[in-house]
Amino acid sequence: MLCPRDRGPLSAMVRLALLGTEDLDLERFTRLADDVPAEGVLTDADLQLALWTLYEPHYGGFEDVPADREWDPRLLAARGVLERRVEAELRRRTGDAVAAGLAAEGPLGERIFDVVAADDGPKVAAYLHRHATSEQVVDFLRERTIFHLKESDPQAFVLPRLQGAPKAALAELLYDEFGGGRPSRLHASMFADGVAAAGLDPRYGAYVDDVSATTLAVNNAMSLLCLHRRLRGAAMGHLAAFEATSSVPSRKIAAGIRRVGLPEVVAAYFDEHVEADAVHEQLAARTICGGLVEQDPGLEEDVLLGVAVCLHLDAVAGAELLDRWNHGPAVAAVAADGPERVAS
Amino acid sequence: MTAGGAEGHEVVAELCPRGPMLLRGVSAVRDEHGELHEATRPVVAVCMCHRSQRLPWCDGTHKAVRRD
């Protein structure tokens, strides 16, 4: 993948610094970042793309960027400037949900399932199931390439930060995500096979210039939580909510894909997630999050923060997709389908 | 509940409250009709609410069942 095209001054400064064309002026960068109003941080395409581009050297990197830029202190400082804005806004938006989770009773694993069940975000899976056109399903897949083509990579960074039962359970979950020793069953590879069959470019990052700011925000939140050891509780809370909102919606998405007549291999990817995530949600909520808080009760609030961040961002991204796809009666029909939502 | 196995390789079934039964290290699950279903992942979730559309595996449907 090549360094993405910029979408404004922040992403332009990051791009030029990564390419080695122009040193990053941290003062100017900070000033520009501070100019973005708090409530717009999660939907600002320039800011989110700049952050996504700063994270990417920790993953697959860019062909046109020298590998040692990953640890360039000035770029890390720039990343920190954006991360502080994003984290503050995520905490602001999820404060009430976290407080409610803390006040609820019962084992943490159960509370996570309750919070997810009570969530009434936009019903993207229900729309894909019953109403979406073939083009809209492909649009959904295109947005999802940013996540699914490096599926579980962010969470792999958390493994060395866990101990005991939660570590064993995360390793178990990741082993399954990464194909259980079979490269063809790597979830990212299965998704690549699916998007190729749907007529899309299966190379990671092929659509980064096209996807929405909120898609980038969803992915950046995972990197933010997973790359900072201090946020390991939130990273695992996010994972638990993510897995707990995947199994049932995946079944609907697979049905929708078959309904519009896309190739079977596209639906097969979501079939795999019906069964896999029915396992993973149990591991993530009970063994990983429950075990983590048993070891360190001080992490309870962070776990609930991660849960709330996942649900909130998926609601924001889902609303944008439904809004983009139609303004007609189909949305009302989905709203009448009952309390279900989609995260993955 | 614990089933016997080679020393150090015991199979432990884990019953999740309001959820499925997790099984680690099994190669297959035989359903009530005698049909053998291959376990293709390191941990499998066996449906306990009998409402799954992918029996014997859990598909998350238990969450749609009304809780007390």
Contacts between the chains, C-beta under 8 A, distances in Angstrom:
chain1	res1	chain2	res2	distance
A	107	B	17	7.9
A	110	B	17	6.6
A	110	B	18	7.6
A	113	B	18	7.6
A	113	B	63	7.2
A	117	B	63	6.2
A	172	B	24	7.8
A	172	B	42	5.8
A	172	B	43	5.8
A	175	B	42	5.8
A	176	B	41	5.0
A	176	B	42	5.9
A	176	B	43	7.1
A	180	B	40	7.7
A	180	B	41	5.9
A	180	B	42	6.0
A	247	B	58	7.9
A	247	B	59	6.1
A	247	B	60	3.3
A	248	B	59	7.4
A	248	B	60	4.5
A	248	B	61	7.1
A	248	B	63	6.7
A	248	B	64	7.2
A	251	B	53	7.2
A	251	B	59	6.2
A	251	B	60	7.7
A	274	B	54	6.4
A	274	B	59	5.0
A	274	B	60	7.2
A	275	B	41	7.7
A	275	B	44	7.9
A	275	B	45	7.5
A	275	B	54	6.2
A	275	B	57	5.0
A	275	B	58	7.5
A	275	B	59	6.7
A	276	B	41	6.6
A	277	B	60	7.3
A	278	B	20	6.5
A	278	B	45	4.8
A	278	B	57	7.0
A	278	B	58	4.1
A	278	B	59	5.7
A	278	B	60	4.9
A	279	B	20	8.0
A	279	B	22	6.7
A	279	B	41	6.8
A	279	B	43	5.2
A	279	B	44	6.5
A	279	B	45	4.4
A	279	B	58	7.5
A	281	B	60	7.3
A	282	B	16	5.0
A	282	B	19	5.8
A	282	B	20	6.8
A	282	B	22	6.0
A	282	B	45	6.3
A	283	B	22	7.7
A	283	B	43	6.9
A	286	B	16	6.5
